[in-house]
Amino acid sequence: MPRTVDEILQHADELAARFENYDPSEDDELDTAAVVLLRSAVHERSEAERHILEAVRTARESGMSWAAIGTFIGTSGEAARQRYASKVA
């Protein structure tokens, strides 16, 4: 959606006014320690999922069945296949 320079400047002025007039309430404040913990946990989960994916890929390349893989990752073989088959092929 193309915009003119005037529209962009008007939008910037509106955003600047909203920022200048912003009066935060206690409900708007986030606990920074909680945010840091959440971001860290999400990052760790992402890294763990990458490791699992690589392990599943290696297991499949070595001939391991989906049933065995499912046992190791805590699901059924069918659930493991549904989740990872398209990602390791």
PyMOL commands that set and color helices and strands:
alter all, ss='L'
color gray80, all
select helices_A, chain A and resi 5-20+26-28+32-61+66-73+77-88
alter helices_A, ss='H'
color red, helices_A
deselect
rebuild
show_as cartoon
